Amino acid sequence: MKNRLEELRRARGINQEELARALEVSRQTIGSLENGRYNPSILLAFRIARYFGLPIEEIFIYEEESGDEA
Amino acid sequence: MKRNQKLWYLGYPAAAILAAAAVWGGVPEAVRLALGVAAAALVGVCHTSLLHEKMLRTDPDYRVAVLDERNLALREKAGNIANAANLALMGIAAVVFLGLGYTVPALVVWGLITVNPLILIGISSLLEKRM
C-alpha cells in the first residue's frame, strides 16, 4: 500500500525519529512504513492521520491488485 | 500493581522452598539436581518478568521497543519459524537417540513432538473465543 508519509513528514520539517516519538513507535517502523515494506494497523493509521490532521485516505493510498479484480 | 504482577513475587519463596527441599529434603541425587535447577529457573523467570514490567512502566524507549506493532509482528513471525525449527531439531534428536539405543528418551521426545500440534489447536481454540 502506497502512502504519502515521507512527503508529509518532510513538509512538516521533522525527521523519522521525531515522528516515531510522537506516534510512540520505533524509528524502524516509520522507515518501513515510508518505503512500503510494512502496512500499519488501523489504530496506527488513525494515529498518523490524527497527527497530520488529514483523513486516512489522503495519507494511505489503497490500490486493488490486478489479480483481485472480479 | 496488577494482580498477575504480584504473582511473580511468589516465585521467590517458592524457589526457596524448592532449594531447601533439594538441600535438606533427603531426596535422591537426580531429584536434588532437578529441584535445584527448578529453583534457579524459577528465580530467573520471576526476576526477569518483574524487571520487564518495571522497565515497561519507567523506560519509554524500552516500552516502544517492546510494544511497537512492527516489532510485535516480527517477534510473532520469528516465534513461528523458531517453533518449526525446534520441532525439526527434536525430530532429529529422537532419531539420534534411537540410533544410539536410547529408546525411552526417543519416545519422550516423539511424545513431545506429537503433543505440540494438540497444544497449538488448544491455544488456537482459546484465542478464537477471546478475539
N, CA and C atoms of all chains as a GROMACS GRO file, in nm:
protein
  603
    1MET      N    1   0.084  -0.119   0.000
    1MET     CA    2   0.000   0.000   0.000
    1MET      C    3   0.088   0.125   0.000
    2LYS      N    4   0.062   0.209  -0.099
    2LYS     CA    5   0.142   0.330  -0.108
    2LYS      C    6   0.096   0.431  -0.002
    3ASN      N    7   0.186   0.524   0.030
    3ASN     CA    8   0.147   0.629   0.125
    3ASN      C    9   0.229   0.754   0.101
    4ARG      N   10   0.179   0.863   0.159
    4ARG     CA   11   0.245   0.994   0.145
    4ARG      C   12   0.316   1.032   0.273
    5LEU      N   13   0.350   0.934   0.353
    5LEU     CA   14   0.404   0.961   0.486
    5LEU      C   15   0.533   1.042   0.479
    6GLU      N   16   0.624   1.001   0.392
    6GLU     CA   17   0.753   1.072   0.384
    6GLU      C   18   0.732   1.215   0.337
    7GLU      N   19   0.644   1.228   0.237
    7GLU     CA   20   0.617   1.363   0.184
    7GLU      C   21   0.560   1.454   0.292
    8LEU      N   22   0.466   1.402   0.368
    8LEU     CA   23   0.402   1.483   0.473
    8LEU      C   24   0.500   1.512   0.586
    9ARG      N   25   0.583   1.413   0.618
    9ARG     CA   26   0.681   1.432   0.727
    9ARG      C   27   0.781   1.541   0.689
   10ARG      N   28   0.830   1.535   0.565
   10ARG     CA   29   0.930   1.634   0.521
   10ARG      C   30   0.866   1.773   0.513
   11ALA      N   31   0.740   1.777   0.473
   11ALA     CA   32   0.672   1.906   0.464
   11ALA      C   33   0.660   1.971   0.602
   12ARG      N   34   0.649   1.887   0.704
   12ARG     CA   35   0.639   1.938   0.839
   12ARG      C   36   0.777   1.967   0.900
   13GLY      N   37   0.881   1.923   0.830
   13GLY     CA   38   1.016   1.954   0.876
   13GLY      C   39   1.062   1.872   0.995
   14ILE      N   40   1.017   1.748   1.004
   14ILE     CA   41   1.061   1.662   1.113
   14ILE      C   42   1.128   1.538   1.056
   15ASN      N   43   1.215   1.478   1.138
   15ASN     CA   44   1.280   1.356   1.092
   15ASN      C   45   1.203   1.233   1.140
   16GLN      N   46   1.252   1.116   1.098
   16GLN     CA   47   1.181   0.992   1.131
   16GLN      C   48   1.176   0.969   1.282
   17GLU      N   49   1.286   1.003   1.348
   17GLU     CA   50   1.294   0.981   1.492
   17GLU      C   51   1.188   1.062   1.567
   18GLU      N   52   1.173   1.188   1.525
   18GLU     CA   53   1.075   1.276   1.590
   18GLU      C   54   0.933   1.227   1.564
   19LEU      N   55   0.906   1.184   1.441
   19LEU     CA   56   0.773   1.134   1.410
   19LEU      C   57   0.746   1.005   1.489
   20ALA      N   58   0.847   0.919   1.499
   20ALA     CA   59   0.831   0.794   1.574
   20ALA      C   60   0.800   0.823   1.720
   21ARG      N   61   0.868   0.921   1.776
   21ARG     CA   62   0.846   0.955   1.916
   21ARG      C   63   0.704   1.009   1.936
   22ALA      N   64   0.659   1.089   1.841
   22ALA     CA   65   0.524   1.146   1.852
   22ALA      C   66   0.417   1.038   1.842
   23LEU      N   67   0.443   0.937   1.761
   23LEU     CA   68   0.344   0.830   1.741
   23LEU      C   69   0.367   0.712   1.835
   24GLU      N   70   0.473   0.719   1.917
   24GLU     CA   71   0.507   0.612   2.012
   24GLU      C   72   0.531   0.480   1.942
   25VAL      N   73   0.604   0.488   1.832
   25VAL     CA   74   0.651   0.366   1.764
   25VAL      C   75   0.801   0.380   1.743
   26SER      N   76   0.864   0.275   1.693
   26SER     CA   77   1.008   0.281   1.671
   26SER      C   78   1.040   0.354   1.540
   27ARG      N   79   1.162   0.406   1.531
   27ARG     CA   80   1.203   0.474   1.408
   27ARG      C   81   1.202   0.377   1.290
   28GLN      N   82   1.236   0.250   1.318
   28GLN     CA   83   1.237   0.149   1.211
   28GLN      C   84   1.097   0.128   1.154
   29THR      N   85   0.997   0.140   1.237
   29THR     CA   86   0.859   0.127   1.188
   29THR      C   87   0.826   0.239   1.092
   30ILE      N   88   0.866   0.362   1.126
   30ILE     CA   89   0.842   0.475   1.037
   30ILE      C   90   0.914   0.453   0.905
   31GLY      N   91   1.040   0.408   0.911
   31GLY     CA   92   1.115   0.381   0.790
   31GLY      C   93   1.048   0.276   0.704
   32SER      N   94   1.002   0.169   0.765
   32SER     CA   95   0.935   0.062   0.690
   32SER      C   96   0.803   0.109   0.631
   33LEU      N   97   0.732   0.194   0.706
   33LEU     CA   98   0.606   0.249   0.654
   33LEU      C   99   0.634   0.334   0.531
   34GLU      N  100   0.735   0.418   0.538
   34GLU     CA  101   0.763   0.512   0.429
   34GLU      C  102   0.807   0.440   0.302
   35ASN      N  103   0.884   0.334   0.315
   35ASN     CA  104   0.926   0.265   0.192
   35ASN      C  105   0.834   0.151   0.153
   36GLY      N  106   0.719   0.143   0.219
   36GLY     CA  107   0.616   0.049   0.178
   36GLY      C  108   0.638  -0.096   0.216
   37ARG      N  109   0.738  -0.121   0.302
   37ARG     CA  110   0.766  -0.260   0.341
   37ARG      C  111   0.669  -0.309   0.447
   38TYR      N  112   0.603  -0.216   0.514
   38TYR     CA  113   0.512  -0.253   0.624
   38TYR      C  114   0.386  -0.168   0.615
   39ASN      N  115   0.272  -0.234   0.634
   39ASN     CA  116   0.145  -0.162   0.638
   39ASN      C  117   0.100  -0.147   0.782
   40PRO      N  118   0.053  -0.028   0.822
   40PRO     CA  119   0.018  -0.006   0.962
   40PRO      C  120  -0.112  -0.074   0.998
   41SER      N  121  -0.129  -0.096   1.128
   41SER     CA  122  -0.260  -0.142   1.177
   41SER      C  123  -0.357  -0.024   1.165
   42ILE      N  124  -0.485  -0.053   1.179
   42ILE     CA  125  -0.586   0.051   1.167
   42ILE      C  126  -0.568   0.156   1.277
   43LEU      N  127  -0.526   0.110   1.395
   43LEU     CA  128  -0.504   0.203   1.506
   43LEU      C  129  -0.389   0.299   1.475
   44LEU      N  130  -0.280   0.245   1.425
   44LEU     CA  131  -0.166   0.329   1.392
   44LEU      C  132  -0.200   0.423   1.277
   45ALA      N  133  -0.276   0.372   1.180
   45ALA     CA  134  -0.316   0.457   1.067
   45ALA      C  135  -0.399   0.576   1.115
   46PHE      N  136  -0.490   0.549   1.211
   46PHE     CA  137  -0.572   0.658   1.266
   46PHE      C  138  -0.485   0.758   1.342
   47ARG      N  139  -0.387   0.707   1.416
   47ARG     CA  140  -0.300   0.797   1.494
   47ARG      C  141  -0.216   0.884   1.400
   48ILE      N  142  -0.170   0.823   1.291
   48ILE     CA  143  -0.093   0.900   1.193
   48ILE      C  144  -0.182   1.008   1.130
   49ALA      N  145  -0.303   0.970   1.093
   49ALA     CA  146  -0.395   1.065   1.032
   49ALA      C  147  -0.426   1.180   1.128
   50ARG      N  148  -0.447   1.146   1.255
   50ARG     CA  149  -0.475   1.249   1.355
   50ARG      C  150  -0.355   1.340   1.374
   51TYR      N  151  -0.236   1.283   1.368
   51TYR     CA  152  -0.114   1.363   1.388
   51TYR      C  153  -0.101   1.467   1.278
   52PHE      N  154  -0.128   1.425   1.153
   52PHE     CA  155  -0.114   1.517   1.041
   52PHE      C  156  -0.240   1.598   1.014
   53GLY      N  157  -0.348   1.565   1.083
   53GLY     CA  158  -0.472   1.640   1.064
   53GLY      C  159  -0.535   1.616   0.928
   54LEU      N  160  -0.518   1.494   0.878
   54LEU     CA  161  -0.572   1.460   0.746
   54LEU      C  162  -0.653   1.331   0.755
   55PRO      N  163  -0.746   1.309   0.660
   55PRO     CA  164  -0.814   1.178   0.657
   55PRO      C  165  -0.716   1.068   0.619
   56ILE      N  166  -0.747   0.947   0.662
   56ILE     CA  167  -0.658   0.833   0.634
   56ILE      C  168  -0.637   0.817   0.483
   57GLU      N  169  -0.745   0.838   0.408
   57GLU     CA  170  -0.737   0.816   0.263
   57GLU      C  171  -0.642   0.912   0.194
   58GLU      N  172  -0.613   1.024   0.258
   58GLU     CA  173  -0.520   1.119   0.197
   58GLU      C  174  -0.376   1.087   0.232
   59ILE      N  175  -0.356   0.995   0.319
   59ILE     CA  176  -0.219   0.955   0.357
   59ILE      C  177  -0.186   0.818   0.298
   60PHE      N  178  -0.279   0.725   0.311
   60PHE     CA  179  -0.256   0.588   0.264
   60PHE      C  180  -0.344   0.564   0.141
   61ILE      N  181  -0.278   0.521   0.034
   61ILE     CA  182  -0.348   0.502  -0.094
   61ILE      C  183  -0.364   0.353  -0.118
   62TYR      N  184  -0.488   0.308  -0.107
   62TYR     CA  185  -0.516   0.166  -0.128
   62TYR      C  186  -0.543   0.143  -0.275
   63GLU      N  187  -0.466   0.051  -0.334
   63GLU     CA  188  -0.488   0.017  -0.474
   63GLU      C  189  -0.517  -0.130  -0.483
   64GLU      N  190  -0.623  -0.165  -0.557
   64GLU     CA  191  -0.657  -0.305  -0.578
   64GLU      C  192  -0.547  -0.369  -0.661
   65GLU      N  193  -0.505  -0.489  -0.620
   65GLU     CA  194  -0.409  -0.562  -0.703
   65GLU      C  195  -0.482  -0.618  -0.824
   66SER      N  196  -0.416  -0.626  -0.938
   66SER     CA  197  -0.484  -0.668  -1.063
   66SER      C  198  -0.541  -0.807  -1.050
   67GLY      N  199  -0.481  -0.895  -0.970
   67GLY     CA  200  -0.531  -1.032  -0.957
   67GLY      C  201  -0.657  -1.042  -0.874
   68ASP      N  202  -0.691  -0.936  -0.794
   68ASP     CA  203  -0.807  -0.941  -0.707
   68ASP      C  204  -0.934  -0.897  -0.776
   69GLU      N  205  -0.920  -0.833  -0.894
   69GLU     CA  206  -1.040  -0.779  -0.959
   69GLU      C  207  -1.127  -0.893  -1.010
   70ALA      N  208  -1.260  -0.874  -0.998
   70ALA     CA  209  -1.355  -0.980  -1.039
   70ALA      C  210  -1.366  -0.989  -1.189
   71MET      N  211  -0.028  -0.206   4.161
   71MET     CA  212   0.035  -0.316   4.088
   71MET      C  213  -0.071  -0.420   4.053
   72LYS      N  214  -0.068  -0.469   3.927
   72LYS     CA  215  -0.169  -0.566   3.887
   72LYS      C  216  -0.147  -0.696   3.961
   73ARG      N  217  -0.259  -0.774   3.972
   73ARG     CA  218  -0.255  -0.900   4.047
   73ARG      C  219  -0.155  -0.996   3.987
   74ASN      N  220  -0.154  -1.008   3.851
   74ASN     CA  221  -0.062  -1.104   3.792
   74ASN      C  222   0.083  -1.063   3.810
   75GLN      N  223   0.111  -0.933   3.830
   75GLN     CA  224   0.247  -0.892   3.858
   75GLN      C  225   0.287  -0.935   3.998
   76LYS      N  226   0.192  -0.928   4.093
   76LYS     CA  227   0.223  -0.969   4.230
   76LYS      C  228   0.255  -1.117   4.236
   77LEU      N  229   0.195  -1.195   4.144
   77LEU     CA  230   0.220  -1.339   4.145
   77LEU      C  231   0.367  -1.372   4.122
   78TRP      N  232   0.435  -1.288   4.045
   78TRP     CA  233   0.576  -1.313   4.019
   78TRP      C  234   0.658  -1.309   4.148
   79TYR      N  235   0.616  -1.226   4.245
   79TYR     CA  236   0.689  -1.222   4.371
   79TYR      C  237   0.680  -1.354   4.446
   80LEU      N  238   0.573  -1.430   4.423
   80LEU     CA  239   0.558  -1.559   4.490
   80LEU      C  240   0.663  -1.659   4.444
   81GLY      N  241   0.721  -1.632   4.330
   81GLY     CA  242   0.823  -1.723   4.277
   81GLY      C  243   0.946  -1.731   4.366
   82TYR      N  244   0.978  -1.620   4.435
   82TYR     CA  245   1.098  -1.621   4.519
   82TYR      C  246   1.083  -1.717   4.639
   83PRO      N  247   0.974  -1.706   4.716
   83PRO     CA  248   0.960  -1.805   4.825
   83PRO      C  249   0.943  -1.947   4.774
   84ALA      N  250   0.878  -1.961   4.659
   84ALA     CA  251   0.861  -2.096   4.602
   84ALA      C  252   0.997  -2.154   4.564
   85ALA      N  253   1.082  -2.069   4.507
   85ALA     CA  254   1.217  -2.116   4.471
   85ALA      C  255   1.297  -2.150   4.596
   86ALA      N  256   1.276  -2.073   4.703
   86ALA     CA  257   1.346  -2.101   4.829
   86ALA      C  258   1.303  -2.237   4.884
   87ILE      N  259   1.174  -2.266   4.874
   87ILE     CA  260   1.124  -2.395   4.922
   87ILE      C  261   1.184  -2.509   4.840
   88LEU      N  262   1.190  -2.490   4.708
   88LEU     CA  263   1.249  -2.594   4.622
   88LEU      C  264   1.397  -2.614   4.656
   89ALA      N  265   1.467  -2.503   4.677
   89ALA     CA  266   1.610  -2.513   4.709
   89ALA      C  267   1.630  -2.582   4.844
   90ALA      N  268   1.544  -2.546   4.940
   90ALA     CA  269   1.555  -2.608   5.073
   90ALA      C  270   1.528  -2.758   5.064
   91ALA      N  271   1.428  -2.792   4.984
   91ALA     CA  272   1.396  -2.935   4.966
   91ALA      C  273   1.513  -3.008   4.902
   92ALA      N  274   1.582  -2.940   4.810
   92ALA     CA  275   1.697  -3.001   4.743
   92ALA      C  276   1.811  -3.025   4.841
   93VAL      N  277   1.833  -2.927   4.931
   93VAL     CA  278   1.948  -2.936   5.022
   93VAL      C  279   1.919  -3.026   5.142
   94TRP      N  280   1.801  -3.007   5.202
   94TRP     CA  281   1.770  -3.077   5.327
   94TRP      C  282   1.660  -3.181   5.315
   95GLY      N  283   1.613  -3.205   5.192
   95GLY     CA  284   1.497  -3.293   5.174
   95GLY      C  285   1.530  -3.441   5.181
   96GLY      N  286   1.658  -3.472   5.176
   96GLY     CA  287   1.693  -3.614   5.180
   96GLY      C  288   1.644  -3.689   5.058
   97VAL      N  289   1.646  -3.624   4.946
   97VAL     CA  290   1.594  -3.685   4.823
   97VAL      C  291   1.709  -3.746   4.742
   98PRO      N  292   1.677  -3.835   4.650
   98PRO     CA  293   1.785  -3.892   4.565
   98PRO      C  294   1.858  -3.783   4.486
   99GLU      N  295   1.976  -3.816   4.442
   99GLU     CA  296   2.064  -3.718   4.375
   99GLU      C  297   1.998  -3.657   4.253
  100ALA      N  298   1.931  -3.741   4.171
  100ALA     CA  299   1.867  -3.690   4.049
  100ALA      C  300   1.756  -3.592   4.083
  101VAL      N  301   1.678  -3.621   4.187
  101VAL     CA  302   1.569  -3.532   4.229
  101VAL      C  303   1.628  -3.404   4.286
  102ARG      N  304   1.739  -3.418   4.359
  102ARG     CA  305   1.804  -3.299   4.417
  102ARG      C  306   1.850  -3.205   4.306
  103LEU      N  307   1.906  -3.265   4.204
  103LEU     CA  308   1.952  -3.184   4.091
  103LEU      C  309   1.834  -3.116   4.022
  104ALA      N  310   1.727  -3.192   4.002
  104ALA     CA  311   1.608  -3.135   3.936
  104ALA      C  312   1.549  -3.022   4.019
  105LEU      N  313   1.542  -3.038   4.150
  105LEU     CA  314   1.487  -2.932   4.237
  105LEU      C  315   1.575  -2.807   4.232
  106GLY      N  316   1.706  -2.828   4.230
  106GLY     CA  317   1.798  -2.714   4.224
  106GLY      C  318   1.782  -2.637   4.094
  107VAL      N  319   1.774  -2.711   3.984
  107VAL     CA  320   1.756  -2.646   3.853
  107VAL      C  321   1.621  -2.573   3.848
  108ALA      N  322   1.518  -2.637   3.903
  108ALA     CA  323   1.385  -2.574   3.904
  108ALA      C  324   1.386  -2.445   3.986
  109ALA      N  325   1.454  -2.448   4.100
  109ALA     CA  326   1.462  -2.328   4.185
  109ALA      C  327   1.534  -2.216   4.111
  110ALA      N  328   1.645  -2.248   4.047
  110ALA     CA  329   1.722  -2.147   3.974
  110ALA      C  330   1.640  -2.090   3.858
  111ALA      N  331   1.572  -2.179   3.788
  111ALA     CA  332   1.490  -2.134   3.674
  111ALA      C  333   1.377  -2.044   3.722
  112LEU      N  334   1.315  -2.080   3.834
  112LEU     CA  335   1.203  -2.001   3.887
  112LEU      C  336   1.249  -1.862   3.926
  113VAL      N  337   1.364  -1.854   3.993
  113VAL     CA  338   1.418  -1.723   4.031
  113VAL      C  339   1.448  -1.640   3.905
  114GLY      N  340   1.509  -1.703   3.806
  114GLY     CA  341   1.542  -1.633   3.683
  114GLY      C  342   1.419  -1.578   3.612
  115VAL      N  343   1.317  -1.663   3.599
  115VAL     CA  344   1.195  -1.622   3.529
  115VAL      C  345   1.124  -1.509   3.605
  116CYS      N  346   1.110  -1.524   3.736
  116CYS     CA  347   1.040  -1.424   3.816
  116CYS      C  348   1.113  -1.291   3.812
  117HIS      N  349   1.245  -1.296   3.830
  117HIS     CA  350   1.322  -1.172   3.832
  117HIS      C  351   1.315  -1.100   3.697
  118THR      N  352   1.328  -1.178   3.590
  118THR     CA  353   1.322  -1.120   3.456
  118THR      C  354   1.184  -1.059   3.429
  119SER      N  355   1.080  -1.129   3.471
  119SER     CA  356   0.943  -1.078   3.449
  119SER      C  357   0.919  -0.950   3.526
  120LEU      N  358   0.963  -0.945   3.650
  120LEU     CA  359   0.944  -0.824   3.730
  120LEU      C  360   1.024  -0.708   3.673
  121LEU      N  361   1.146  -0.738   3.626
  121LEU     CA  362   1.229  -0.634   3.566
  121LEU      C  363   1.165  -0.582   3.437
  122HIS      N  364   1.109  -0.675   3.359
  122HIS     CA  365   1.041  -0.638   3.234
  122HIS      C  366   0.922  -0.546   3.263
  123GLU      N  367   0.841  -0.582   3.362
  123GLU     CA  368   0.724  -0.500   3.396
  123GLU      C  369   0.767  -0.361   3.444
  124LYS      N  370   0.874  -0.358   3.524
  124LYS     CA  371   0.923  -0.230   3.577
  124LYS      C  372   0.974  -0.141   3.462
  125MET      N  373   1.048  -0.201   3.370
  125MET     CA  374   1.102  -0.122   3.260
  125MET      C  375   0.991  -0.074   3.167
  126LEU      N  376   0.886  -0.154   3.152
  126LEU     CA  377   0.772  -0.109   3.071
  126LEU      C  378   0.709   0.016   3.130
  127ARG      N  379   0.711   0.024   3.264
  127ARG     CA  380   0.649   0.140   3.331
  127ARG      C  381   0.741   0.261   3.330
  128THR      N  382   0.871   0.239   3.340
  128THR     CA  383   0.963   0.351   3.366
  128THR      C  384   1.051   0.391   3.248
  129ASP      N  385   1.070   0.304   3.150
  129ASP     CA  386   1.162   0.334   3.040
  129ASP      C  387   1.083   0.348   2.910
  130PRO      N  388   1.064   0.472   2.860
  130PRO     CA  389   0.982   0.490   2.740
  130PRO      C  390   1.043   0.424   2.616
  131ASP      N  391   1.177   0.426   2.605
  131ASP     CA  392   1.240   0.364   2.489
  131ASP      C  393   1.220   0.212   2.490
  132TYR      N  394   1.228   0.152   2.608
  132TYR     CA  395   1.204   0.007   2.621
  132TYR      C  396   1.059  -0.025   2.587
  133ARG      N  397   0.966   0.061   2.635
  133ARG     CA  398   0.823   0.037   2.609
  133ARG      C  399   0.794   0.043   2.460
  134VAL      N  400   0.854   0.140   2.391
  134VAL     CA  401   0.834   0.150   2.247
  134VAL      C  402   0.891   0.026   2.178
  135ALA      N  403   1.011  -0.015   2.216
  135ALA     CA  404   1.075  -0.130   2.152
  135ALA      C  405   0.993  -0.257   2.172
  136VAL      N  406   0.932  -0.272   2.290
  136VAL     CA  407   0.857  -0.394   2.319
  136VAL      C  408   0.718  -0.390   2.254
  137LEU      N  409   0.650  -0.274   2.263
  137LEU     CA  410   0.509  -0.266   2.223
  137LEU      C  411   0.490  -0.218   2.079
  138ASP      N  412   0.599  -0.176   2.014
  138ASP     CA  413   0.588  -0.133   1.875
  138ASP      C  414   0.524  -0.243   1.791
  139GLU      N  415   0.421  -0.209   1.711
  139GLU     CA  416   0.342  -0.312   1.643
  139GLU      C  417   0.425  -0.388   1.540
  140ARG      N  418   0.519  -0.320   1.475
  140ARG     CA  419   0.602  -0.391   1.377
  140ARG      C  420   0.693  -0.492   1.449
  141ASN      N  421   0.749  -0.451   1.563
  141ASN     CA  422   0.832  -0.543   1.640
  141ASN      C  423   0.751  -0.662   1.691
  142LEU      N  424   0.626  -0.636   1.731
  142LEU     CA  425   0.539  -0.746   1.775
  142LEU      C  426   0.516  -0.845   1.661
  143ALA      N  427   0.490  -0.791   1.542
  143ALA     CA  428   0.468  -0.878   1.426
  143ALA      C  429   0.594  -0.958   1.393
  144LEU      N  430   0.709  -0.892   1.404
  144LEU     CA  431   0.836  -0.960   1.376
  144LEU      C  432   0.860  -1.073   1.476
  145ARG      N  433   0.832  -1.045   1.605
  145ARG     CA  434   0.854  -1.147   1.707
  145ARG      C  435   0.760  -1.265   1.687
  146GLU      N  436   0.636  -1.235   1.648
  146GLU     CA  437   0.540  -1.343   1.626
  146GLU      C  438   0.585  -1.433   1.510
  147LYS      N  439   0.629  -1.366   1.402
  147LYS     CA  440   0.674  -1.443   1.286
  147LYS      C  441   0.799  -1.524   1.319
  148ALA      N  442   0.893  -1.461   1.390
  148ALA     CA  443   1.016  -1.531   1.428
  148ALA      C  444   0.984  -1.648   1.521
  149GLY      N  445   0.887  -1.629   1.612
  149GLY     CA  446   0.848  -1.736   1.702
  149GLY      C  447   0.792  -1.856   1.628
  150ASN      N  448   0.711  -1.828   1.527
  150ASN     CA  449   0.654  -1.938   1.448
  150ASN      C  450   0.764  -2.016   1.375
  151ILE      N  451   0.859  -1.943   1.318
  151ILE     CA  452   0.968  -2.009   1.245
  151ILE      C  453   1.056  -2.087   1.342
  152ALA      N  454   1.084  -2.028   1.458
  152ALA     CA  455   1.167  -2.096   1.557
  152ALA      C  456   1.098  -2.221   1.610
  153ASN      N  457   0.965  -2.214   1.627
  153ASN     CA  458   0.892  -2.331   1.674
  153ASN      C  459   0.904  -2.445   1.573
  154ALA      N  460   0.890  -2.412   1.446
  154ALA     CA  461   0.903  -2.515   1.342
  154ALA      C  462   1.044  -2.573   1.340
  155ALA      N  463   1.144  -2.486   1.356
  155ALA     CA  464   1.283  -2.533   1.359
  155ALA      C  465   1.308  -2.622   1.480
  156ASN      N  466   1.250  -2.582   1.596
  156ASN     CA  467   1.268  -2.663   1.717
  156ASN      C  468   1.207  -2.802   1.700
  157LEU      N  469   1.089  -2.808   1.638
  157LEU     CA  470   1.025  -2.937   1.614
  157LEU      C  471   1.112  -3.026   1.526
  158ALA      N  472   1.169  -2.963   1.422
  158ALA     CA  473   1.256  -3.040   1.332
  158ALA      C  474   1.379  -3.091   1.406
  159LEU      N  475   1.438  -3.007   1.490
  159LEU     CA  476   1.555  -3.048   1.566
  159LEU      C  477   1.521  -3.157   1.667
  160MET      N  478   1.401  -3.147   1.726
  160MET     CA  479   1.359  -3.252   1.820
  160MET      C  480   1.341  -3.384   1.747
  161GLY      N  481   1.290  -3.378   1.624
  161GLY     CA  482   1.278  -3.499   1.545
  161GLY      C  483   1.413  -3.563   1.518
  162ILE      N  484   1.509  -3.478   1.484
  162ILE     CA  485   1.646  -3.527   1.460
  162ILE      C  486   1.702  -3.587   1.587
  163ALA      N  487   1.678  -3.519   1.700
  163ALA     CA  488   1.728  -3.570   1.829
  163ALA      C  489   1.668  -3.707   1.860
  164ALA      N  490   1.538  -3.723   1.832
  164ALA     CA  491   1.473  -3.852   1.859
  164ALA      C  492   1.537  -3.964   1.775
  165VAL      N  493   1.565  -3.932   1.650
  165VAL     CA  494   1.628  -4.031   1.562
  165VAL      C  495   1.768  -4.065   1.612
  166VAL      N  496   1.841  -3.963   1.658
  166VAL     CA  497   1.976  -3.987   1.712
  166VAL      C  498   1.968  -4.076   1.837
  167PHE      N  499   1.868  -4.046   1.925
  167PHE     CA  500   1.850  -4.129   2.045
  167PHE      C  501   1.826  -4.274   2.007
  168LEU      N  502   1.740  -4.294   1.908
  168LEU     CA  503   1.710  -4.431   1.863
  168LEU      C  504   1.835  -4.498   1.809
  169GLY      N  505   1.911  -4.422   1.730
  169GLY     CA  506   2.033  -4.478   1.672
  169GLY      C  507   2.135  -4.518   1.777
  170LEU      N  508   2.134  -4.443   1.890
  170LEU     CA  509   2.229  -4.473   1.998
  170LEU      C  510   2.173  -4.576   2.095
  171GLY      N  511   2.051  -4.621   2.071
  171GLY     CA  512   1.991  -4.723   2.155
  171GLY      C  513   1.917  -4.670   2.276
  172TYR      N  514   1.894  -4.538   2.283
  172TYR     CA  515   1.820  -4.481   2.397
  172TYR      C  516   1.672  -4.472   2.358
  173THR      N  517   1.601  -4.579   2.385
  173THR     CA  518   1.462  -4.588   2.338
  173THR      C  519   1.370  -4.496   2.417
  174VAL      N  520   1.385  -4.494   2.550
  174VAL     CA  521   1.294  -4.413   2.633
  174VAL      C  522   1.309  -4.263   2.602
  175PRO      N  523   1.430  -4.209   2.599
  175PRO     CA  524   1.441  -4.066   2.560
  175PRO      C  525   1.383  -4.039   2.421
  176ALA      N  526   1.402  -4.133   2.329
  176ALA     CA  527   1.347  -4.114   2.194
  176ALA      C  528   1.195  -4.107   2.200
  177LEU      N  529   1.135  -4.198   2.279
  177LEU     CA  530   0.989  -4.197   2.290
  177LEU      C  531   0.939  -4.069   2.358
  178VAL      N  532   1.014  -4.022   2.458
  178VAL     CA  533   0.975  -3.898   2.526
  178VAL      C  534   0.975  -3.782   2.426
  179VAL      N  535   1.081  -3.772   2.348
  179VAL     CA  536   1.090  -3.663   2.251
  179VAL      C  537   0.980  -3.675   2.144
  180TRP      N  538   0.957  -3.797   2.096
  180TRP     CA  539   0.850  -3.816   1.998
  180TRP      C  540   0.715  -3.778   2.058
  181GLY      N  541   0.697  -3.810   2.188
  181GLY     CA  542   0.572  -3.772   2.255
  181GLY      C  543   0.556  -3.622   2.258
  182LEU      N  544   0.664  -3.550   2.286
  182LEU     CA  545   0.658  -3.403   2.289
  182LEU      C  546   0.625  -3.349   2.149
  183ILE      N  547   0.684  -3.408   2.048
  183ILE     CA  548   0.655  -3.363   1.911
  183ILE      C  549   0.508  -3.387   1.878
  184THR      N  550   0.455  -3.499   1.921
  184THR     CA  551   0.314  -3.533   1.893
  184THR      C  552   0.219  -3.440   1.966
  185VAL      N  553   0.256  -3.402   2.088
  185VAL     CA  554   0.170  -3.316   2.169
  185VAL      C  555   0.166  -3.174   2.115
  186ASN      N  556   0.272  -3.132   2.048
  186ASN     CA  557   0.284  -2.992   2.004
  186ASN      C  558   0.165  -2.945   1.919
  187PRO      N  559   0.121  -3.022   1.816
  187PRO     CA  560   0.002  -2.977   1.740
  187PRO      C  561  -0.124  -2.970   1.825
  188LEU      N  562  -0.134  -3.059   1.923
  188LEU     CA  563  -0.251  -3.056   2.011
  188LEU      C  564  -0.252  -2.929   2.095
  189ILE      N  565  -0.133  -2.889   2.142
  189ILE     CA  566  -0.122  -2.764   2.217
  189ILE      C  567  -0.161  -2.647   2.128
  190LEU      N  568  -0.114  -2.653   2.002
  190LEU     CA  569  -0.145  -2.546   1.906
  190LEU      C  570  -0.295  -2.534   1.884
  191ILE      N  571  -0.362  -2.650   1.867
  191ILE     CA  572  -0.507  -2.649   1.844
  191ILE      C  573  -0.579  -2.595   1.967
  192GLY      N  574  -0.536  -2.638   2.085
  192GLY     CA  575  -0.600  -2.592   2.208
  192GLY      C  576  -0.587  -2.442   2.228
  193ILE      N  577  -0.466  -2.392   2.208
  193ILE     CA  578  -0.444  -2.248   2.226
  193ILE      C  579  -0.520  -2.169   2.120
  194SER      N  580  -0.524  -2.221   1.996
  194SER     CA  581  -0.599  -2.152   1.889
  194SER      C  582  -0.747  -2.143   1.926
  195SER      N  583  -0.802  -2.252   1.982
  195SER     CA  584  -0.943  -2.252   2.022
  195SER      C  585  -0.968  -2.147   2.131
  196LEU      N  586  -0.875  -2.141   2.227
  196LEU     CA  587  -0.890  -2.043   2.336
  196LEU      C  588  -0.886  -1.900   2.282
  197LEU      N  589  -0.789  -1.875   2.194
  197LEU     CA  590  -0.774  -1.740   2.141
  197LEU      C  591  -0.893  -1.703   2.052
  198GLU      N  592  -0.950  -1.803   1.983
  198GLU     CA  593  -1.062  -1.776   1.895
  198GLU      C  594  -1.183  -1.724   1.974
  199LYS      N  595  -1.198  -1.774   2.095
  199LYS     CA  596  -1.310  -1.730   2.177
  199LYS      C  597  -1.289  -1.590   2.230
  200ARG      N  598  -1.163  -1.550   2.246
  200ARG     CA  599  -1.134  -1.420   2.304
  200ARG      C  600  -1.125  -1.310   2.200
  201MET      N  601  -1.100  -1.346   2.074
  201MET     CA  602  -1.079  -1.243   1.971
  201MET      C  603  -1.200  -1.231   1.879
   0.00000   0.00000   0.00000
